[in-house]
Amino acid sequence: MEYAVRGDAPIYDTLIEERGDVPADVRQVAEETIRRMSLAMDFSSVRGRPSGPPGPGLPRRPGT
């Protein structure tokens, strides 16, 4: 994984060389997880539903 070299932090540079850029790895995994969850939890079809009477098995709204 690529990382930004910080010339002012030689200890940090050494750790990245030895262990890898853990914050960048975590960021990449988090972004991928968010992308996958947005696909898995796509409620656009529910939000786009007309506001008519509820379907079978759904509770009726007050006043209907």
PQR file of N, CA, C, O and H, with PARSE charges and radii, in Angstrom:
ATOM      1  N   MET A   1       0.841  -1.176   0.000 -0.4000 1.5000
ATOM      2  CA  MET A   1       0.000   0.000   0.000 -0.0000 2.0000
ATOM      3  C   MET A   1       0.880   1.229   0.000  0.5500 1.7000
ATOM      4  O   MET A   1       1.907   1.273   0.676 -0.5500 1.4000
ATOM      5  N   GLU A   2       0.471   2.226  -0.761 -0.4000 1.5000
ATOM      6  CA  GLU A   2       1.234   3.463  -0.805 -0.0000 2.0000
ATOM      7  C   GLU A   2       0.924   4.291   0.432  0.5500 1.7000
ATOM      8  O   GLU A   2      -0.158   4.182   1.009 -0.5500 1.4000
ATOM      9  H   GLU A   2      -0.364   2.191  -1.310  0.4000 1.0000
ATOM     10  N   TYR A   3       1.860   5.101   0.827 -0.4000 1.5000
ATOM     11  CA  TYR A   3       1.666   5.970   1.972 -0.0000 2.0000
ATOM     12  C   TYR A   3       2.421   7.264   1.760  0.5500 1.7000
ATOM     13  O   TYR A   3       3.333   7.348   0.937 -0.5500 1.4000
ATOM     14  H   TYR A   3       2.739   5.189   0.358  0.4000 1.0000
ATOM     15  N   ALA A   4       2.028   8.255   2.509 -0.4000 1.5000
ATOM     16  CA  ALA A   4       2.697   9.549   2.414 -0.0000 2.0000
ATOM     17  C   ALA A   4       3.938   9.524   3.293  0.5500 1.7000
ATOM     18  O   ALA A   4       3.854   9.194   4.476 -0.5500 1.4000
ATOM     19  H   ALA A   4       1.287   8.187   3.177  0.4000 1.0000
ATOM     20  N   VAL A   5       5.070   9.865   2.736 -0.4000 1.5000
ATOM     21  CA  VAL A   5       6.309   9.911   3.507 -0.0000 2.0000
ATOM     22  C   VAL A   5       6.333  11.224   4.270  0.5500 1.7000
ATOM     23  O   VAL A   5       6.145  12.300   3.703 -0.5500 1.4000
ATOM     24  H   VAL A   5       5.138  10.133   1.775  0.4000 1.0000
ATOM     25  N   ARG A   6       6.566  11.108   5.559 -0.4000 1.5000
ATOM     26  CA  ARG A   6       6.634  12.295   6.403 -0.0000 2.0000
ATOM     27  C   ARG A   6       8.081  12.480   6.813  0.5500 1.7000
ATOM     28  O   ARG A   6       8.551  11.838   7.753 -0.5500 1.4000
ATOM     29  H   ARG A   6       6.719  10.233   6.020  0.4000 1.0000
ATOM     30  N   GLY A   7       8.780  13.339   6.126 -0.4000 1.5000
ATOM     31  CA  GLY A   7      10.192  13.566   6.399 -0.0000 2.0000
ATOM     32  C   GLY A   7      10.462  14.090   7.784  0.5500 1.7000
ATOM     33  O   GLY A   7      11.579  13.952   8.283 -0.5500 1.4000
ATOM     34  H   GLY A   7       8.399  13.860   5.362  0.4000 1.0000
ATOM     35  N   ASP A   8       9.468  14.694   8.431 -0.4000 1.5000
ATOM     36  CA  ASP A   8       9.660  15.261   9.753 -0.0000 2.0000
ATOM     37  C   ASP A   8       9.402  14.253  10.868  0.5500 1.7000
ATOM     38  O   ASP A   8       9.498  14.607  12.043 -0.5500 1.4000
ATOM     39  H   ASP A   8       8.560  14.806   8.026  0.4000 1.0000
ATOM     40  N   ALA A   9       9.078  13.008  10.532 -0.4000 1.5000
ATOM     41  CA  ALA A   9       8.774  11.993  11.543 -0.0000 2.0000
ATOM     42  C   ALA A   9       9.477  10.681  11.195  0.5500 1.7000
ATOM     43  O   ALA A   9       8.837   9.739  10.729 -0.5500 1.4000
ATOM     44  H   ALA A   9       8.999  12.720   9.577  0.4000 1.0000
ATOM     45  N   PRO A  10      10.792  10.616  11.421 -0.5600 1.5000
ATOM     46  CA  PRO A  10      11.519   9.411  11.038  0.2800 2.0000
ATOM     47  C   PRO A  10      11.037   8.152  11.762  0.5500 1.7000
ATOM     48  O   PRO A  10      11.089   7.061  11.196 -0.5500 1.4000
ATOM     49  N   ILE A  11      10.574   8.287  12.994 -0.4000 1.5000
ATOM     50  CA  ILE A  11      10.068   7.111  13.712 -0.0000 2.0000
ATOM     51  C   ILE A  11       8.821   6.585  13.014  0.5500 1.7000
ATOM     52  O   ILE A  11       8.670   5.376  12.842 -0.5500 1.4000
ATOM     53  H   ILE A  11      10.531   9.174  13.454  0.4000 1.0000
ATOM     54  N   TYR A  12       7.934   7.475  12.616 -0.4000 1.5000
ATOM     55  CA  TYR A  12       6.720   7.091  11.912 -0.0000 2.0000
ATOM     56  C   TYR A  12       7.067   6.411  10.587  0.5500 1.7000
ATOM     57  O   TYR A  12       6.474   5.391  10.235 -0.5500 1.4000
ATOM     58  H   TYR A  12       8.056   8.458  12.756  0.4000 1.0000
ATOM     59  N   ASP A  13       8.027   6.977   9.855 -0.4000 1.5000
ATOM     60  CA  ASP A  13       8.455   6.384   8.583 -0.0000 2.0000
ATOM     61  C   ASP A  13       8.989   4.973   8.788  0.5500 1.7000
ATOM     62  O   ASP A  13       8.698   4.072   8.001 -0.5500 1.4000
ATOM     63  H   ASP A  13       8.509   7.806  10.140  0.4000 1.0000
ATOM     64  N   THR A  14       9.770   4.783   9.845 -0.4000 1.5000
ATOM     65  CA  THR A  14      10.321   3.458  10.137 -0.0000 2.0000
ATOM     66  C   THR A  14       9.215   2.473  10.476  0.5500 1.7000
ATOM     67  O   THR A  14       9.236   1.331  10.016 -0.5500 1.4000
ATOM     68  H   THR A  14      10.006   5.515  10.484  0.4000 1.0000
ATOM     69  N   LEU A  15       8.248   2.906  11.277 -0.4000 1.5000
ATOM     70  CA  LEU A  15       7.125   2.025  11.615 -0.0000 2.0000
ATOM     71  C   LEU A  15       6.336   1.624  10.376  0.5500 1.7000
ATOM     72  O   LEU A  15       5.927   0.470  10.245 -0.5500 1.4000
ATOM     73  H   LEU A  15       8.231   3.833  11.651  0.4000 1.0000
ATOM     74  N   ILE A  16       6.122   2.568   9.472 -0.4000 1.5000
ATOM     75  CA  ILE A  16       5.395   2.252   8.240 -0.0000 2.0000
ATOM     76  C   ILE A  16       6.180   1.246   7.410  0.5500 1.7000
ATOM     77  O   ILE A  16       5.600   0.321   6.840 -0.5500 1.4000
ATOM     78  H   ILE A  16       6.455   3.505   9.579  0.4000 1.0000
ATOM     79  N   GLU A  17       7.484   1.420   7.339 -0.4000 1.5000
ATOM     80  CA  GLU A  17       8.303   0.466   6.583 -0.0000 2.0000
ATOM     81  C   GLU A  17       8.237  -0.923   7.215  0.5500 1.7000
ATOM     82  O   GLU A  17       8.190  -1.925   6.502 -0.5500 1.4000
ATOM     83  H   GLU A  17       7.955   2.171   7.802  0.4000 1.0000
ATOM     84  N   GLU A  18       8.234  -0.990   8.549 -0.4000 1.5000
ATOM     85  CA  GLU A  18       8.229  -2.284   9.237 -0.0000 2.0000
ATOM     86  C   GLU A  18       6.848  -2.928   9.277  0.5500 1.7000
ATOM     87  O   GLU A  18       6.714  -4.131   9.052 -0.5500 1.4000
ATOM     88  H   GLU A  18       8.272  -0.176   9.129  0.4000 1.0000
ATOM     89  N   ARG A  19       5.822  -2.129   9.562 -0.4000 1.5000
ATOM     90  CA  ARG A  19       4.487  -2.674   9.827 -0.0000 2.0000
ATOM     91  C   ARG A  19       3.448  -2.370   8.758  0.5500 1.7000
ATOM     92  O   ARG A  19       2.373  -2.969   8.756 -0.5500 1.4000
ATOM     93  H   ARG A  19       5.931  -1.152   9.745  0.4000 1.0000
ATOM     94  N   GLY A  20       3.747  -1.459   7.863 -0.4000 1.5000
ATOM     95  CA  GLY A  20       2.760  -1.029   6.881 -0.0000 2.0000
ATOM     96  C   GLY A  20       2.012   0.180   7.397  0.5500 1.7000
ATOM     97  O   GLY A  20       2.103   0.518   8.578 -0.5500 1.4000
ATOM     98  H   GLY A  20       4.620  -0.972   7.864  0.4000 1.0000
ATOM     99  N   ASP A  21       1.281   0.825   6.527 -0.4000 1.5000
ATOM    100  CA  ASP A  21       0.537   2.032   6.888 -0.0000 2.0000
ATOM    101  C   ASP A  21      -0.842   1.617   7.381  0.5500 1.7000
ATOM    102  O   ASP A  21      -1.808   1.588   6.618 -0.5500 1.4000
ATOM    103  H   ASP A  21       1.206   0.550   5.569  0.4000 1.0000
ATOM    104  N   VAL A  22      -0.918   1.299   8.665 -0.4000 1.5000
ATOM    105  CA  VAL A  22      -2.151   0.788   9.261 -0.0000 2.0000
ATOM    106  C   VAL A  22      -3.303   1.782   9.121  0.5500 1.7000
ATOM    107  O   VAL A  22      -4.393   1.363   8.732 -0.5500 1.4000
ATOM    108  H   VAL A  22      -0.134   1.323   9.285  0.4000 1.0000
ATOM    109  N   PRO A  23      -3.128   3.080   9.416 -0.5600 1.5000
ATOM    110  CA  PRO A  23      -4.254   3.999   9.231  0.2800 2.0000
ATOM    111  C   PRO A  23      -4.791   4.017   7.795  0.5500 1.7000
ATOM    112  O   PRO A  23      -6.003   4.087   7.592 -0.5500 1.4000
ATOM    113  N   ALA A  24      -3.915   3.954   6.817 -0.4000 1.5000
ATOM    114  CA  ALA A  24      -4.374   3.933   5.417 -0.0000 2.0000
ATOM    115  C   ALA A  24      -5.105   2.632   5.111  0.5500 1.7000
ATOM    116  O   ALA A  24      -6.104   2.637   4.391 -0.5500 1.4000
ATOM    117  H   ALA A  24      -2.930   3.897   6.983  0.4000 1.0000
ATOM    118  N   ASP A  25      -4.616   1.517   5.653 -0.4000 1.5000
ATOM    119  CA  ASP A  25      -5.292   0.230   5.453 -0.0000 2.0000
ATOM    120  C   ASP A  25      -6.687   0.246   6.069  0.5500 1.7000
ATOM    121  O   ASP A  25      -7.650  -0.216   5.458 -0.5500 1.4000
ATOM    122  H   ASP A  25      -3.805   1.512   6.238  0.4000 1.0000
ATOM    123  N   VAL A  26      -6.785   0.782   7.283 -0.4000 1.5000
ATOM    124  CA  VAL A  26      -8.076   0.860   7.971 -0.0000 2.0000
ATOM    125  C   VAL A  26      -9.033   1.755   7.198  0.5500 1.7000
ATOM    126  O   VAL A  26     -10.209   1.425   7.045 -0.5500 1.4000
ATOM    127  H   VAL A  26      -6.002   1.157   7.779  0.4000 1.0000
ATOM    128  N   ARG A  27      -8.538   2.877   6.713 -0.4000 1.5000
ATOM    129  CA  ARG A  27      -9.365   3.798   5.927 -0.0000 2.0000
ATOM    130  C   ARG A  27      -9.899   3.100   4.681  0.5500 1.7000
ATOM    131  O   ARG A  27     -11.071   3.255   4.339 -0.5500 1.4000
ATOM    132  H   ARG A  27      -7.583   3.146   6.837  0.4000 1.0000
ATOM    133  N   GLN A  28      -9.051   2.335   4.003 -0.4000 1.5000
ATOM    134  CA  GLN A  28      -9.461   1.637   2.783 -0.0000 2.0000
ATOM    135  C   GLN A  28     -10.542   0.592   3.094  0.5500 1.7000
ATOM    136  O   GLN A  28     -11.530   0.485   2.367 -0.5500 1.4000
ATOM    137  H   GLN A  28      -8.099   2.209   4.281  0.4000 1.0000
ATOM    138  N   VAL A  29     -10.354  -0.172   4.167 -0.4000 1.5000
ATOM    139  CA  VAL A  29     -11.344  -1.184   4.550 -0.0000 2.0000
ATOM    140  C   VAL A  29     -12.658  -0.512   4.941  0.5500 1.7000
ATOM    141  O   VAL A  29     -13.731  -0.994   4.578 -0.5500 1.4000
ATOM    142  H   VAL A  29      -9.552  -0.085   4.757  0.4000 1.0000
ATOM    143  N   ALA A  30     -12.586   0.595   5.677 -0.4000 1.5000
ATOM    144  CA  ALA A  30     -13.801   1.313   6.078 -0.0000 2.0000
ATOM    145  C   ALA A  30     -14.563   1.831   4.858  0.5500 1.7000
ATOM    146  O   ALA A  30     -15.788   1.718   4.805 -0.5500 1.4000
ATOM    147  H   ALA A  30     -11.715   0.987   5.972  0.4000 1.0000
ATOM    148  N   GLU A  31     -13.863   2.391   3.889 -0.4000 1.5000
ATOM    149  CA  GLU A  31     -14.520   2.896   2.680 -0.0000 2.0000
ATOM    150  C   GLU A  31     -15.175   1.767   1.898  0.5500 1.7000
ATOM    151  O   GLU A  31     -16.279   1.937   1.379 -0.5500 1.4000
ATOM    152  H   GLU A  31     -12.868   2.483   3.932  0.4000 1.0000
ATOM    153  N   GLU A  32     -14.516   0.620   1.805 -0.4000 1.5000
ATOM    154  CA  GLU A  32     -15.082  -0.531   1.108 -0.0000 2.0000
ATOM    155  C   GLU A  32     -16.313  -1.056   1.855  0.5500 1.7000
ATOM    156  O   GLU A  32     -17.307  -1.429   1.232 -0.5500 1.4000
ATOM    157  H   GLU A  32     -13.619   0.481   2.226  0.4000 1.0000
ATOM    158  N   THR A  33     -16.244  -1.085   3.180 -0.4000 1.5000
ATOM    159  CA  THR A  33     -17.371  -1.543   3.987 -0.0000 2.0000
ATOM    160  C   THR A  33     -18.570  -0.615   3.797  0.5500 1.7000
ATOM    161  O   THR A  33     -19.698  -1.086   3.649 -0.5500 1.4000
ATOM    162  H   THR A  33     -15.437  -0.782   3.687  0.4000 1.0000
ATOM    163  N   ILE A  34     -18.340   0.672   3.801 -0.4000 1.5000
ATOM    164  CA  ILE A  34     -19.426   1.639   3.589 -0.0000 2.0000
ATOM    165  C   ILE A  34     -20.034   1.443   2.203  0.5500 1.7000
ATOM    166  O   ILE A  34     -21.254   1.489   2.048 -0.5500 1.4000
ATOM    167  H   ILE A  34     -17.424   1.054   3.921  0.4000 1.0000
ATOM    168  N   ARG A  35     -19.194   1.228   1.203 -0.4000 1.5000
ATOM    169  CA  ARG A  35     -19.703   1.016  -0.157 -0.0000 2.0000
ATOM    170  C   ARG A  35     -20.569  -0.237  -0.221  0.5500 1.7000
ATOM    171  O   ARG A  35     -21.656  -0.215  -0.799 -0.5500 1.4000
ATOM    172  H   ARG A  35     -18.203   1.192   1.329  0.4000 1.0000
ATOM    173  N   ARG A  36     -20.089  -1.328   0.372 -0.4000 1.5000
ATOM    174  CA  ARG A  36     -20.861  -2.580   0.354 -0.0000 2.0000
ATOM    175  C   ARG A  36     -22.168  -2.449   1.124  0.5500 1.7000
ATOM    176  O   ARG A  36     -23.202  -2.952   0.684 -0.5500 1.4000
ATOM    177  H   ARG A  36     -19.206  -1.346   0.841  0.4000 1.0000
ATOM    178  N   MET A  37     -22.127  -1.781   2.258 -0.4000 1.5000
ATOM    179  CA  MET A  37     -23.342  -1.611   3.056 -0.0000 2.0000
ATOM    180  C   MET A  37     -24.361  -0.740   2.333  0.5500 1.7000
ATOM    181  O   MET A  37     -25.563  -0.986   2.429 -0.5500 1.4000
ATOM    182  H   MET A  37     -21.287  -1.373   2.615  0.4000 1.0000
ATOM    183  N   SER A  38     -23.896   0.271   1.614 -0.4000 1.5000
ATOM    184  CA  SER A  38     -24.838   1.113   0.878 -0.0000 2.0000
ATOM    185  C   SER A  38     -25.536   0.319  -0.216  0.5500 1.7000
ATOM    186  O   SER A  38     -26.688   0.597  -0.546 -0.5500 1.4000
ATOM    187  H   SER A  38     -22.919   0.470   1.536  0.4000 1.0000
ATOM    188  N   LEU A  39     -24.847  -0.668  -0.781 -0.4000 1.5000
ATOM    189  CA  LEU A  39     -25.481  -1.528  -1.791 -0.0000 2.0000
ATOM    190  C   LEU A  39     -26.435  -2.517  -1.136  0.5500 1.7000
ATOM    191  O   LEU A  39     -27.525  -2.768  -1.649 -0.5500 1.4000
ATOM    192  H   LEU A  39     -23.911  -0.894  -0.513  0.4000 1.0000
ATOM    193  N   ALA A  40     -26.023  -3.081   0.003 -0.4000 1.5000
ATOM    194  CA  ALA A  40     -26.837  -4.095   0.677 -0.0000 2.0000
ATOM    195  C   ALA A  40     -28.074  -3.481   1.334  0.5500 1.7000
ATOM    196  O   ALA A  40     -29.113  -4.135   1.421 -0.5500 1.4000
ATOM    197  H   ALA A  40     -25.138  -2.877   0.420  0.4000 1.0000
ATOM    198  N   MET A  41     -27.974  -2.257   1.787 -0.4000 1.5000
ATOM    199  CA  MET A  41     -29.065  -1.626   2.519 -0.0000 2.0000
ATOM    200  C   MET A  41     -29.683  -0.510   1.692  0.5500 1.7000
ATOM    201  O   MET A  41     -29.919   0.585   2.201 -0.5500 1.4000
ATOM    202  H   MET A  41     -27.130  -1.726   1.717  0.4000 1.0000
ATOM    203  N   ASP A  42     -29.943  -0.781   0.433 -0.4000 1.5000
ATOM    204  CA  ASP A  42     -30.531   0.194  -0.466 -0.0000 2.0000
ATOM    205  C   ASP A  42     -32.043   0.232  -0.247  0.5500 1.7000
ATOM    206  O   ASP A  42     -32.757  -0.688  -0.647 -0.5500 1.4000
ATOM    207  H   ASP A  42     -29.751  -1.671   0.020  0.4000 1.0000
ATOM    208  N   PHE A  43     -32.520   1.290   0.384 -0.4000 1.5000
ATOM    209  CA  PHE A  43     -33.938   1.436   0.661 -0.0000 2.0000
ATOM    210  C   PHE A  43     -34.620   2.381  -0.320  0.5500 1.7000
ATOM    211  O   PHE A  43     -35.715   2.872  -0.043 -0.5500 1.4000
ATOM    212  H   PHE A  43     -31.940   2.037   0.708  0.4000 1.0000
ATOM    213  N   SER A  44     -33.996   2.640  -1.451 -0.4000 1.5000
ATOM    214  CA  SER A  44     -34.575   3.596  -2.399 -0.0000 2.0000
ATOM    215  C   SER A  44     -35.938   3.126  -2.899  0.5500 1.7000
ATOM    216  O   SER A  44     -36.809   3.957  -3.159 -0.5500 1.4000
ATOM    217  H   SER A  44     -33.107   2.242  -1.676  0.4000 1.0000
ATOM    218  N   SER A  45     -36.144   1.832  -3.038 -0.4000 1.5000
ATOM    219  CA  SER A  45     -37.443   1.350  -3.505 -0.0000 2.0000
ATOM    220  C   SER A  45     -38.516   1.564  -2.449  0.5500 1.7000
ATOM    221  O   SER A  45     -39.684   1.750  -2.789 -0.5500 1.4000
ATOM    222  H   SER A  45     -35.437   1.158  -2.827  0.4000 1.0000
ATOM    223  N   VAL A  46     -38.144   1.542  -1.177 -0.4000 1.5000
ATOM    224  CA  VAL A  46     -39.107   1.782  -0.112 -0.0000 2.0000
ATOM    225  C   VAL A  46     -39.438   3.261  -0.038  0.5500 1.7000
ATOM    226  O   VAL A  46     -40.602   3.632   0.115 -0.5500 1.4000
ATOM    227  H   VAL A  46     -37.195   1.391  -0.901  0.4000 1.0000
ATOM    228  N   ARG A  47     -38.429   4.102  -0.144 -0.4000 1.5000
ATOM    229  CA  ARG A  47     -38.640   5.547  -0.078 -0.0000 2.0000
ATOM    230  C   ARG A  47     -39.461   6.047  -1.260  0.5500 1.7000
ATOM    231  O   ARG A  47     -40.205   7.019  -1.135 -0.5500 1.4000
ATOM    232  H   ARG A  47     -37.484   3.801  -0.268  0.4000 1.0000
ATOM    233  N   GLY A  48     -39.329   5.386  -2.402 -0.4000 1.5000
ATOM    234  CA  GLY A  48     -40.019   5.832  -3.597 -0.0000 2.0000
ATOM    235  C   GLY A  48     -41.447   5.327  -3.700  0.5500 1.7000
ATOM    236  O   GLY A  48     -42.135   5.610  -4.681 -0.5500 1.4000
ATOM    237  H   GLY A  48     -38.725   4.596  -2.503  0.4000 1.0000
ATOM    238  N   ARG A  49     -41.907   4.575  -2.690 -0.4000 1.5000
ATOM    239  CA  ARG A  49     -43.243   3.995  -2.712 -0.0000 2.0000
ATOM    240  C   ARG A  49     -44.308   5.085  -2.604  0.5500 1.7000
ATOM    241  O   ARG A  49     -44.126   6.035  -1.842 -0.5500 1.4000
ATOM    242  H   ARG A  49     -41.348   4.345  -1.893  0.4000 1.0000
ATOM    243  N   PRO A  50     -45.407   4.976  -3.339 -0.5600 1.5000
ATOM    244  CA  PRO A  50     -46.475   5.972  -3.226  0.2800 2.0000
ATOM    245  C   PRO A  50     -47.057   5.995  -1.810  0.5500 1.7000
ATOM    246  O   PRO A  50     -46.927   5.027  -1.062 -0.5500 1.4000
ATOM    247  N   SER A  51     -47.683   7.086  -1.461 -0.4000 1.5000
ATOM    248  CA  SER A  51     -48.186   7.245  -0.098 -0.0000 2.0000
ATOM    249  C   SER A  51     -49.621   6.745   0.052  0.5500 1.7000
ATOM    250  O   SER A  51     -50.357   7.245   0.903 -0.5500 1.4000
ATOM    251  H   SER A  51     -47.788   7.872  -2.069  0.4000 1.0000
ATOM    252  N   GLY A  52     -50.023   5.791  -0.738 -0.4000 1.5000
ATOM    253  CA  GLY A  52     -51.371   5.223  -0.648 -0.0000 2.0000
ATOM    254  C   GLY A  52     -51.517   4.339   0.579  0.5500 1.7000
ATOM    255  O   GLY A  52     -50.662   4.366   1.464 -0.5500 1.4000
ATOM    256  H   GLY A  52     -49.425   5.384  -1.429  0.4000 1.0000
ATOM    257  N   PRO A  53     -52.593   3.551   0.645 -0.5600 1.5000
ATOM    258  CA  PRO A  53     -52.815   2.688   1.805  0.2800 2.0000
ATOM    259  C   PRO A  53     -51.691   1.664   1.934  0.5500 1.7000
ATOM    260  O   PRO A  53     -51.109   1.252   0.930 -0.5500 1.4000
ATOM    261  N   PRO A  54     -51.385   1.256   3.156 -0.5600 1.5000
ATOM    262  CA  PRO A  54     -50.310   0.283   3.338  0.2800 2.0000
ATOM    263  C   PRO A  54     -50.678  -1.062   2.732  0.5500 1.7000
ATOM    264  O   PRO A  54     -51.856  -1.383   2.574 -0.5500 1.4000
ATOM    265  N   GLY A  55     -49.678  -1.832   2.401 -0.4000 1.5000
ATOM    266  CA  GLY A  55     -49.885  -3.151   1.839 -0.0000 2.0000
ATOM    267  C   GLY A  55     -50.389  -4.120   2.889  0.5500 1.7000
ATOM    268  O   GLY A  55     -50.488  -3.760   4.062 -0.5500 1.4000
ATOM    269  H   GLY A  55     -48.721  -1.571   2.529  0.4000 1.0000
ATOM    270  N   PRO A  56     -50.714  -5.355   2.488 -0.5600 1.5000
ATOM    271  CA  PRO A  56     -51.224  -6.351   3.437  0.2800 2.0000
ATOM    272  C   PRO A  56     -50.209  -6.615   4.545  0.5500 1.7000
ATOM    273  O   PRO A  56     -49.005  -6.702   4.301 -0.5500 1.4000
ATOM    274  N   GLY A  57     -50.717  -6.738   5.752 -0.4000 1.5000
ATOM    275  CA  GLY A  57     -49.859  -7.058   6.892 -0.0000 2.0000
ATOM    276  C   GLY A  57     -49.164  -5.861   7.506  0.5500 1.7000
ATOM    277  O   GLY A  57     -48.498  -5.998   8.532 -0.5500 1.4000
ATOM    278  H   GLY A  57     -51.694  -6.667   5.950  0.4000 1.0000
ATOM    279  N   LEU A  58     -49.301  -4.693   6.903 -0.4000 1.5000
ATOM    280  CA  LEU A  58     -48.681  -3.496   7.476 -0.0000 2.0000
ATOM    281  C   LEU A  58     -49.705  -2.738   8.297  0.5500 1.7000
ATOM    282  O   LEU A  58     -50.883  -2.720   7.941 -0.5500 1.4000
ATOM    283  H   LEU A  58     -49.842  -4.581   6.069  0.4000 1.0000
ATOM    284  N   PRO A  59     -49.289  -2.115   9.381 -0.5600 1.5000
ATOM    285  CA  PRO A  59     -50.244  -1.378  10.212  0.2800 2.0000
ATOM    286  C   PRO A  59     -50.816  -0.176   9.462  0.5500 1.7000
ATOM    287  O   PRO A  59     -50.132   0.453   8.655 -0.5500 1.4000
ATOM    288  N   ARG A  60     -52.054   0.125   9.739 -0.4000 1.5000
ATOM    289  CA  ARG A  60     -52.668   1.280   9.115 -0.0000 2.0000
ATOM    290  C   ARG A  60     -52.189   2.548   9.809  0.5500 1.7000
ATOM    291  O   ARG A  60     -51.932   2.565  11.013 -0.5500 1.4000
ATOM    292  H   ARG A  60     -52.610  -0.386  10.395  0.4000 1.0000
ATOM    293  N   ARG A  61     -52.079   3.606   9.018 -0.4000 1.5000
ATOM    294  CA  ARG A  61     -51.688   4.890   9.576 -0.0000 2.0000
ATOM    295  C   ARG A  61     -52.884   5.525  10.288  0.5500 1.7000
ATOM    296  O   ARG A  61     -54.021   5.347   9.852 -0.5500 1.4000
ATOM    297  H   ARG A  61     -52.288   3.592   8.040  0.4000 1.0000
ATOM    298  N   PRO A  62     -52.648   6.256  11.365 -0.5600 1.5000
ATOM    299  CA  PRO A  62     -53.766   6.923  12.056  0.2800 2.0000
ATOM    300  C   PRO A  62     -54.515   7.829  11.085  0.5500 1.7000
ATOM    301  O   PRO A  62     -53.909   8.539  10.283 -0.5500 1.4000
ATOM    302  N   GLY A  63     -55.827   7.791  11.171 -0.4000 1.5000
ATOM    303  CA  GLY A  63     -56.675   8.647  10.338 -0.0000 2.0000
ATOM    304  C   GLY A  63     -56.988   8.058   8.981  0.5500 1.7000
ATOM    305  O   GLY A  63     -57.587   8.742   8.151 -0.5500 1.4000
ATOM    306  H   GLY A  63     -56.319   7.214  11.822  0.4000 1.0000
ATOM    307  N   THR A  64     -56.602   6.796   8.712 -0.4000 1.5000
ATOM    308  CA  THR A  64     -56.926   6.185   7.409 -0.0000 2.0000
ATOM    309  C   THR A  64     -57.880   5.042   7.573  0.5500 1.7000
ATOM    310  O   THR A  64     -58.263   4.411   6.588 -0.5500 1.4000
ATOM    311  H   THR A  64     -56.116   6.240   9.386  0.4000 1.0000
TER
END
